Amino acid sequence: MGGIGGPELLIIFLVVLLVFGPQRIPEVARGLGKGLREIRRLSTELQREVNLVDAREDEPLPHARPSLTPSQDAPPPSAGGTPADGPADTPPEPRTPPDGPVGPTPRQ
């Protein structure tokens, strides 16, 4: 069950011979060979891409942020009780729009 034996291959070859004729069999075989070669090349390329992505996922990010837990080397908080940048409850400055038109410019 499942395998193709000698008699089955002989029947397939005879059907191909009847359908395509003796002159076109080499042409059909070349086309099949080129198609199978292209499928094999694409399969290898896809496998290489998958392996590359897997390898990249396993590497640590070079720009990863350090741990947010305070370390022993951290400087002590300032004596005034507020950070050097100002109180934490002040809102950030509003953003100003860039000079000139925003969005696509009309064609002239």
N, C-alpha and C positions, 0 to 999 in steps of 0.2 A: 504494500500500500504506500503510495506517495512517490515512488521512484519511476523514472522513465527508463525502460529497458531497450534492448536492441530492436525488437519488433516494432515498438512504438516509434523509434527514431526512423526506421525504414519507411513506415507509413507516412510520417511527416515529410520526409525527403521526397517521396513520390508525389504527394499532394503539391509541394512547392514546385517540383519539376513540371507537373501538369498545368499549374496556374501561371507560372512565369516563363516557362520554356527554357531550353538549355542555354540560349544566348544571354538571357537577363539574370541568371543565377549568380554569376560573379559580381555583377553590378549591385544586386540586392544584398549579397554577402558583404561587399565593401560598405554599403550604406549602414547595414546593421553593425558592422565593426566600428565605424566612426561614431554612430549613436551610442553604443555601449562605452566606448572610450570617453566620450564627452560626459556621460552620466557618471562614470568612475572618477573623472577629474573633478566634477562639481561636488561629488560626495566627499572626496578627500579635502577639497577646499572648505566645505562646510564643517567637516570634523575639525579641521585646523582652527577655524574661527571659534568654534565652541570651546575647544581646549584653551585658546588664548583668553577668551572671556572668563572661563573658570579660573585660570591662573591669575588674572587681574583681580578677581573678586577675593582671592585668598591673600593678596598682598595688602599690607596696611596702607592707608592713605598717607602720602607724604605731607600733606597740609592739615593733618588731623589736629584738632585743638587739644591742648594739654588738659589734664584733669582739672576740674573746677574746685577740687577740695583744697583748702589752704595748706601750704607746705610750711616746713619749719624755716625755710629761707625767706619767706614773705616778710616785707617790712611791716611794722606795727601800724595800726590805724592812726590818723593824725590826731593831735591833741584837742582840736576844736570840736571833734565829734562829727564833722561833715567831710565828705571826700574833697579832694583838691579841686575837682571840676565844678563844685557847687552843690547845692542841695539836690537830693534825688527827686523831689516832687516838682521841680520846675519843668515846664513842657519844653520840648525841643523847638528850635527856631523854625518858622514855616519855610517851606521850600518856595523859591521864586521860579517862575517859568523861564525858560531860556529865551534869549533875544531872538527875534525873527519869527517866521511862521512855524506853527506846529503842525505836523502831518505832511501829507504829500502836497507838493506844489503843483498848481495847474500848468498844463502845457500851453505854450504860446506859439 
